[in-house]
């Protein structure tokens, strides 16, 4: 048996229970709108997103929990992948990614993370700035390519996305990740509603949470031999 220890509690888990959660999880297309996730459970799900790792620890994301039925309905014409999820999900999350201006080396945002969140000693902070600048310019060649920088940040949002969906499955809550939307039109609505500042954020993906109405088909995946190579 595996254990997870904290200063206050020790929780016992098993490998089997984790794999069972992965087997249980599926992309739920329609939820039981009469069932709502408790505040305690959803805060737990959000916390697993907040604690997720990110490149250089810069956390280039924001989670917007969209509970307004009116705004959800405004998004539906432009979110073909969320037609059933938007009106039925207990909780619907918009995952935003930071814009290139915030992810640039030396930006106000990255400096705030280094100084106010990570609280690095001055010599360590200076070293991190140099390494990050070199990473953008040379290692990944992102500097000067705004679309590539945004996509790099958006790619990182899939770490909390996956963690939140797995955490939900572990406690019997369903989810569905969604990329099926018109990015430009959806972002225009979010900006007009005062939900998203387009100077600092763009929409990376969406994810719906709730309880399934129907049992899914058996899970299909390629075999381990087809997806894993040892060298």
C-alpha positions as CSV (number, residue, x, y, z in Angstrom):
1,X,0.0,0.0,0.0
2,X,1.2,3.5,-0.8
3,X,0.8,6.4,1.7
4,X,0.7,10.1,1.4
5,X,1.9,11.9,4.6
6,X,1.3,15.5,5.7
7,X,1.9,17.2,9.0
8,X,-1.6,16.6,10.0
9,X,-2.9,13.5,8.4
10,X,-1.8,10.3,6.7
11,X,-4.0,9.1,3.9
12,X,-3.7,5.5,2.5
13,X,-4.1,5.0,-1.2
14,X,-3.4,2.1,-3.5
15,X,-2.1,1.9,-7.1
16,X,-5.3,-0.1,-7.9
17,X,-7.5,2.7,-6.7
18,X,-5.6,5.3,-8.8
19,X,-5.9,3.1,-11.9
20,X,-9.6,2.6,-11.2
21,X,-10.1,6.3,-11.2
22,X,-8.4,6.6,-14.6
23,X,-10.7,3.8,-15.9
24,X,-13.7,5.6,-14.4
25,X,-12.9,8.9,-16.0
26,X,-14.3,9.7,-19.4
27,X,-15.1,12.8,-21.4
28,X,-18.7,13.3,-20.2
29,X,-20.8,15.0,-22.9
30,X,-23.9,15.6,-20.7
31,X,-24.3,15.9,-17.0
32,X,-27.1,15.4,-14.5
33,X,-28.1,19.1,-14.0
34,X,-30.0,18.2,-10.8
35,X,-26.8,17.2,-9.1
36,X,-24.3,19.8,-7.8
37,X,-20.7,19.3,-6.6
38,X,-20.3,20.4,-3.0
39,X,-18.2,23.4,-2.2
40,X,-15.7,21.2,-0.3
41,X,-15.2,18.8,-3.2
42,X,-14.9,21.5,-5.8
43,X,-12.4,23.5,-3.7
44,X,-10.4,20.3,-3.5
45,X,-10.4,20.0,-7.3
46,X,-9.3,23.6,-7.7
47,X,-6.6,23.2,-5.1
48,X,-5.0,20.4,-7.2
49,X,-4.9,22.8,-10.1
50,X,-3.4,25.6,-8.0
51,X,-0.6,23.2,-6.7
52,X,0.3,22.0,-10.2
53,X,3.9,22.5,-11.5
54,X,4.8,25.1,-14.2
55,X,7.9,26.0,-16.1
56,X,10.2,28.1,-13.9
57,X,7.3,28.2,-11.5
58,X,5.7,31.1,-13.3
59,X,2.1,29.7,-13.1
60,X,1.0,31.2,-16.4
61,X,-2.7,30.5,-15.8
62,X,-6.0,31.6,-14.2
63,X,-9.0,29.5,-13.5
64,X,-12.4,31.2,-14.0
65,X,-15.3,29.2,-12.6
66,X,-18.2,30.2,-14.8
67,X,-21.5,29.6,-13.0
68,X,-23.6,32.3,-14.6
69,X,-26.3,30.6,-16.8
70,X,-26.6,33.8,-18.8
71,X,-23.0,33.9,-19.7
72,X,-22.8,30.2,-20.3
73,X,-25.6,30.6,-22.8
74,X,-23.8,33.5,-24.6
75,X,-20.8,31.2,-25.1
76,X,-22.8,28.3,-26.6
77,X,-23.1,29.6,-30.2
78,X,-19.3,29.7,-30.3
79,X,-18.4,26.6,-28.4
80,X,-19.5,23.7,-30.5
81,X,-17.6,21.2,-28.2
82,X,-19.6,22.3,-25.2
83,X,-23.2,22.3,-26.4
84,X,-24.5,19.9,-23.8
85,X,-21.9,20.6,-21.1
86,X,-22.5,24.3,-20.8
87,X,-26.1,24.0,-19.7
88,X,-25.8,20.9,-17.6
89,X,-22.4,20.9,-15.9
90,X,-22.4,21.6,-12.1
91,X,-19.2,23.6,-12.5
92,X,-17.7,25.0,-15.7
93,X,-14.1,26.3,-15.7
94,X,-12.4,28.5,-18.3
95,X,-8.6,28.1,-18.1
96,X,-6.8,31.2,-19.2
97,X,-3.2,31.5,-20.2
98,X,-0.9,34.5,-19.8
99,X,-0.2,36.6,-22.8
100,X,3.4,37.1,-24.2
101,X,3.8,40.5,-22.5
102,X,3.5,38.8,-19.1
103,X,5.7,35.9,-20.0
104,X,8.6,38.0,-21.3
105,X,11.8,38.0,-19.4
106,X,11.8,40.9,-17.0
107,X,8.1,41.5,-17.2
108,X,6.2,42.9,-14.3
109,X,4.4,39.6,-13.9
110,X,7.5,37.3,-13.8
111,X,9.2,39.8,-11.5
112,X,6.2,39.7,-9.2
113,X,6.4,35.9,-9.1
114,X,10.2,35.9,-8.4
115,X,10.0,38.6,-5.7
116,X,6.6,38.3,-4.1
117,X,5.7,34.6,-4.5
118,X,8.9,32.7,-4.7
119,X,10.8,35.3,-2.5
120,X,14.1,34.3,-3.9
121,X,17.4,35.8,-2.5
122,X,18.8,38.5,-4.8
123,X,21.6,36.4,-6.2
124,X,19.3,33.4,-6.9
125,X,16.7,35.7,-8.5
126,X,19.3,37.2,-10.8
127,X,20.5,33.8,-11.9
128,X,17.0,32.7,-12.6
129,X,16.4,35.8,-14.7
130,X,19.5,35.0,-16.8
131,X,18.5,31.4,-17.3
132,X,14.9,32.3,-18.2
133,X,16.1,34.9,-20.7
134,X,18.4,32.3,-22.3
135,X,15.6,29.7,-22.4
136,X,13.3,32.0,-24.3
137,X,15.9,33.2,-26.7
138,X,18.0,30.2,-27.3
139,X,16.8,26.9,-25.8
140,X,13.2,27.1,-27.0
141,X,13.6,29.9,-29.5
142,X,10.4,31.6,-28.4
143,X,11.6,35.2,-28.1
144,X,10.0,37.5,-30.7
145,X,7.3,34.9,-31.6
146,X,4.2,36.0,-29.7
147,X,2.0,33.1,-30.9
148,X,4.6,30.6,-29.9
149,X,5.0,32.2,-26.4
150,X,1.3,32.1,-25.9
151,X,1.0,28.5,-27.0
152,X,3.9,27.6,-24.7
153,X,2.0,29.1,-21.8
154,X,-1.3,27.5,-22.9
155,X,0.5,24.1,-23.1
156,X,1.4,24.4,-19.4
157,X,-2.3,24.9,-18.5
158,X,-2.8,21.3,-19.4
159,X,-0.9,20.3,-16.3
160,X,-3.5,21.7,-13.9
161,X,-6.2,20.6,-16.3
162,X,-5.1,17.0,-16.1
163,X,-4.6,17.1,-12.3
164,X,-8.0,18.6,-11.7
165,X,-9.7,15.9,-13.9
166,X,-7.8,13.1,-12.2
167,X,-8.6,14.5,-8.7
168,X,-12.2,14.7,-9.7
169,X,-12.3,11.1,-10.9
170,X,-10.7,10.0,-7.6
171,X,-13.7,11.3,-5.7
172,X,-16.3,10.1,-8.2
173,X,-16.8,13.3,-10.1
174,X,-17.0,13.4,-13.9
175,X,-15.3,15.9,-16.2
176,X,-14.8,16.8,-19.8
177,X,-11.9,18.8,-21.3
178,X,-13.0,21.1,-24.2
179,X,-11.1,22.7,-27.0
180,X,-14.1,22.9,-29.4
181,X,-14.7,26.7,-29.5
182,X,-14.1,29.7,-31.7
183,X,-11.3,31.3,-29.8
184,X,-11.7,34.9,-31.2
185,X,-15.4,35.1,-30.7
186,X,-15.4,33.4,-27.3
187,X,-12.6,35.8,-26.0
188,X,-14.6,38.8,-27.3
189,X,-17.5,37.7,-25.1
190,X,-15.3,37.2,-22.1
191,X,-13.7,40.6,-22.6
192,X,-17.1,42.3,-23.0
193,X,-18.4,40.7,-19.9
194,X,-15.3,41.8,-17.9
195,X,-14.2,38.2,-17.3
196,X,-11.0,38.3,-19.2
197,X,-8.5,41.1,-19.7
198,X,-7.2,40.4,-23.3
199,X,-4.0,42.4,-22.5
200,X,-2.9,39.8,-20.1
201,X,-4.9,36.6,-20.8
202,X,-6.2,34.4,-23.6
203,X,-8.4,31.4,-23.5
204,X,-6.5,28.1,-23.5
205,X,-9.2,25.5,-22.9
206,X,-12.4,24.8,-21.0
207,X,-13.3,22.0,-18.6
208,X,-16.7,20.9,-17.3
209,X,-17.4,19.1,-14.0
210,X,-20.4,17.3,-12.7
211,X,-22.1,13.9,-12.6
212,X,-22.8,11.7,-15.6
213,X,-26.3,10.9,-16.8
214,X,-25.3,7.7,-18.7
215,X,-22.7,5.1,-18.4
216,X,-20.0,5.5,-21.1
217,X,-18.8,2.9,-23.6
218,X,-15.8,0.8,-22.4
219,X,-12.6,2.7,-22.5
220,X,-10.5,2.2,-25.6
221,X,-6.7,2.8,-25.7
222,X,-3.7,1.5,-27.6
223,X,-1.7,-1.2,-25.8
224,X,1.3,-0.3,-23.6
225,X,3.6,-1.9,-26.3
226,X,2.2,0.5,-28.8
227,X,2.8,3.7,-26.8
228,X,5.9,2.9,-24.7
229,X,9.4,2.3,-26.0
230,X,12.4,1.5,-23.8
231,X,15.9,2.3,-25.1
